[in-house]
Amino acid sequence: MDCRTFRSLIPRYLAGHLDEGPRQEFQSHEASCLLCHNTLKGRRSLRESVSTGVLENRSAPEELRGSIRVCMECMDHPGRLVCPRLRFKLRLVKPDAVQ
């Protein structure tokens, strides 16, 4: 498996939607490629942080939680690691840097 294929499979892997063969190949590549290992680690961490920090926080406005849910779905598109709107909402980049 190459790195590009690995990155495109991250959403399916995190959702538990990879069959045994592709999952083993995915895990094997992750174990042998530091870049992909770190990419998966960061993606998993981001999803967990957003989920526990915003989506499960009932004091957060429903409009914000709904918007973040859309951004999380946006990140599930192959090859997209972070939704540009989510980066802006969480202030991961300066507002003027979002295109």
GUVO-208972 format. One line per 3 residues: number of its first residue (from 1); their letters; for each residue x, y, z of N, C-alpha, C. Coordinates in steps of 0.05 Angstrom, whole numbers, plus 32768, in hexadecimal, padded with zeros to 4 digits. Layout:
NUM = a = X:Y:Z:X:Y:Z:X:Y:Z; ...;
//
This chain:
1 = mdc = 8011:7FE8:8000:8000:8000:8000:8012:8019:8000; 800A:802D:7FF0:8019:8046:7FF0:800C:805A:8003; 801A:806F:8008:8011:8083:801C:7FF7:8091:8013;
4 = rtf = 7FF4:8096:7FF9:7FDC:80A2:7FF0:7FC3:8091:7FF5; 7FC6:8077:7FEF:7FB0:8064:7FF4:7FAA:8063:8012; 7FBF:8062:8022:7FBC:8061:803F:7FAB:8079:8049;
7 = rsl = 7FB3:8091:8040:7FA5:80A9:8049:7F87:80A9:8040; 7F82:809D:8028:7F67:809D:801F:7F56:8089:802F; 7F63:8076:803C:7F54:8061:804B:7F51:8068:8069;
10 = ipr = 7F5D:807E:8072:7F5C:8085:808E:7F3F:8087:8098; 7F2D:8096:808B:7F12:8098:8095:7F04:807D:8098; 7F07:806B:8084:7EFB:8051:8086:7F07:8040:809C;
13 = yla = 7F21:8043:80A0:7F2E:8034:80B5:7F24:803D:80D1; 7F24:8058:80D5:7F1B:8062:80EF:7EFE:805B:80F5; 7EEE:8059:80E0:7ED2:8052:80E3:7ECE:8034:80E6;
16 = ghl = 7EE3:8024:80E3:7EE1:8007:80E5:7ED5:7FFA:80CD; 7ED7:8007:80B5:7ECB:7FFD:809D:7EDE:7FF0:8089; 7EF6:7FE7:8092:7F08:7FDA:8080:7F06:7FBC:8085;
19 = deg = 7F04:7FAC:806F:7F04:7F8F:8071:7F1F:7F86:807B; 7F21:7F6D:8083:7F39:7F61:808F:7F52:7F65:807E; 7F51:7F5E:8065:7F69:7F61:8054:7F73:7F7E:8052;
22 = prq = 7F62:7F90:8049:7F6B:7FAC:8047:7F73:7FB7:8063; 7F65:7FAF:8078:7F6C:7FB9:8093:7F89:7FB0:809A; 7F8F:7F96:8095:7FAA:7F8D:809B:7FBF:7F9B:808B;
25 = efq = 7FB9:7FA0:8071:7FCC:7FAE:8060:7FD0:7FCB:806A; 7FBA:7FD8:8073:7FBA:7FF3:807E:7FCC:7FF3:8097; 7FC7:7FE1:80A9:7FD6:7FE0:80C2:7FF3:7FDA:80BD;
28 = she = 7FF9:7FC9:80AA:8015:7FC3:80A3:8023:7FDB:8099; 8016:7FEA:8087:8022:8003:807D:8026:8017:8093; 8013:801A:80A4:8016:802D:80BB:802E:8026:80CC;
31 = asc = 8032:800C:80D1:8048:8003:80E1:8063:8008:80D5; 8064:800A:80BA:807D:800E:80AC:8083:802A:80A2; 806F:803C:80A4:8072:8057:8099:806C:806B:80AF;
34 = llc = 8081:8079:80B8:807E:808C:80CE:806B:80A3:80C6; 806D:80AD:80AE:805C:80C2:80A5:803E:80BA:80A7; 8038:80A3:809D:801C:809A:809D:8013:8094:80BA;
37 = hnt = 8025:8089:80CA:801F:8084:80E6:8017:809E:80F4; 8027:80B3:80F0:8022:80CD:80FC:8008:80D9:80F1; 8003:80D6:80D7:7FEB:80E0:80CB:7FD2:80D3:80D8;
40 = lkg = 7FD3:80B9:80DB:7FBD:80AB:80E8:7FBA:80B3:8105; 7FD0:80B5:8113:7FCF:80BD:812F:7FC3:80D9:8132; 7FCB:80EB:8121:7FC0:8106:8122:7FA2:8107:811B;
43 = rrs = 7F9A:80F8:8107:7F7E:80F7:80FF:7F6D:80EB:8115; 7F77:80D6:8121:7F68:80C9:8137:7F65:80DD:814F; 7F7B:80EA:8155:7F7B:80FD:816B:7F68:8114:8166;
46 = lre = 7F68:811F:814E:7F56:8135:8147:7F39:812C:8149; 7F32:8115:813F:7F17:810B:8140:7F0E:8107:815D; 7F1F:80FC:816E:7F18:80F7:818A:7F15:8112:8199;
49 = svs = 7F27:8125:8193:7F26:813F:81A1:7F0D:814E:8199; 7F06:814E:8180:7EEE:815C:8177:7ED5:814F:8182; 7ED5:8134:8182:7EBE:8126:818B:7EB9:812B:81A9;
52 = tgv = 7ECE:8128:81B9:7ECA:812C:81D6:7EC8:8149:81DE; 7ED6:815A:81CF:7ED7:8176:81D6:7EBF:8186:81CD; 7EB3:817F:81B7:7E9D:818F:81AC:7E84:817E:81A9;
55 = len = 7E86:8168:819B:7E6E:815A:8194:7E5F:814E:81AC; 7E6E:8146:81C0:7E62:813A:81D8:7E5D:814F:81EE; 7E65:8168:81E9:7E61:817D:81FC:7E45:8189:81F8;
58 = rsa = 7E33:8183:8209:7E17:818D:8206:7E15:81AA:820B; 7E29:81B7:8217:7E27:81D4:821B:7E2F:81E3:8202; 7E3C:81D5:81EE:7E42:81E2:81D5:7E29:81E6:81C5;
61 = pee = 7E26:81FC:81B7:7E0D:8201:81A8:7E09:81EC:8193; 7DF0:81E4:818F:7DE9:81CF:817C:7DF2:81D6:8160; 7DF0:81F0:8159:7DF9:81F9:813F:7E16:81F3:813A;
64 = lrg = 7E27:81F8:814F:7E43:81F2:814D:7E48:81D4:814B; 7E3A:81C5:815B:7E3E:81A8:815A:7E35:819D:813F; 7E20:81A7:8134:7E17:819E:8119:7E2B:81A5:8104;
67 = sir = 7E36:81BD:8105:7E4A:81C6:80F2:7E63:81B5:80F4; 7E6B:81AF:810C:7E84:819E:8110:7E7E:8182:8105; 7E66:8177:8109:7E60:815D:80FE:7E63:815D:80DF;
70 = vcm = 7E5A:8172:80D2:7E5D:8174:80B5:7E7B:8175:80AE; 7E8B:8183:80BD:7EA8:8184:80B8:7EB5:8169:80BC; 7EAC:815A:80D0:7EB7:813F:80D5:7EB1:812D:80BD;
73 = ecm = 7E99:8130:80B2:7E91:8120:809A:7EA2:8129:8082; 7EA8:8143:8080:7EB9:814D:806B:7ED5:8141:806C; 7EDF:813C:8084:7EF9:8130:8087:7EFA:8113:807E;
76 = dhp = 7EE3:8107:807C:7EE2:80EB:8074:7EE5:80E7:8056; 7EE7:80FD:8047:7EEC:80FA:802A:7F09:80F1:8026; 7F0D:80DF:8014:7F28:80D4:800F:7F3C:80EB:8009;
79 = grl = 7F53:80E9:8017:7F68:80FC:8012:7F66:8116:8022; 7F50:811B:802F:7F4D:8133:803F:7F52:812D:805C; 7F67:813A:8067:7F6E:8134:8083:7F5F:8146:8096;
82 = vcp = 7F5A:815F:808F:7F4C:8171:80A1:7F3A:8183:8090; 7F21:8186:8098:7F0E:8197:808B:7F17:81B4:808E; 7F19:81C4:8079:7F22:81E0:807C:7F10:81F0:808E;
85 = rlr = 7EF6:81EB:808D:7EE4:81FA:809F:7EE9:81F2:80BC; 7EEF:81D8:80C2:7EF4:81D0:80DD:7F0D:81DC:80E7; 7F22:81DE:80D7:7F3A:81EB:80DF:7F35:8208:80E8;
88 = fkl = 7F24:8216:80D9:7F1D:8231:80DF:7F0D:8232:80F9; 7EF9:8221:80FC:7EE7:8221:8113:7EF7:821C:812D; 7F0A:820A:812B:7F1A:8203:8143:7F33:8215:8146;
91 = rlv = 7F35:8228:8134:7F4B:823C:8134:7F66:822E:8131; 7F67:821A:8120:7F80:820C:811B:7F91:821C:8107; 7F85:822F:80F9:7F93:8241:80E8:7F88:825C:80EB;
94 = kpd = 7F96:8270:80E3:7F8B:828B:80E4:7F75:828E:80D0; 7F5F:829C:80D7:7F48:829F:80C4:7F50:82A9:80A9; 7F64:82BA:80A6:7F6B:82C5:808C:7F7A:82B0:807B;
97 = avq = 7F82:829A:8087:7F91:8285:8079:7F7F:8271:806C; 7F65:8270:8074:7F52:825D:8068:7F4A:8267:804D; 7F4C:8256:8039:7F45:825E:801E:7F29:8253:8017;
//
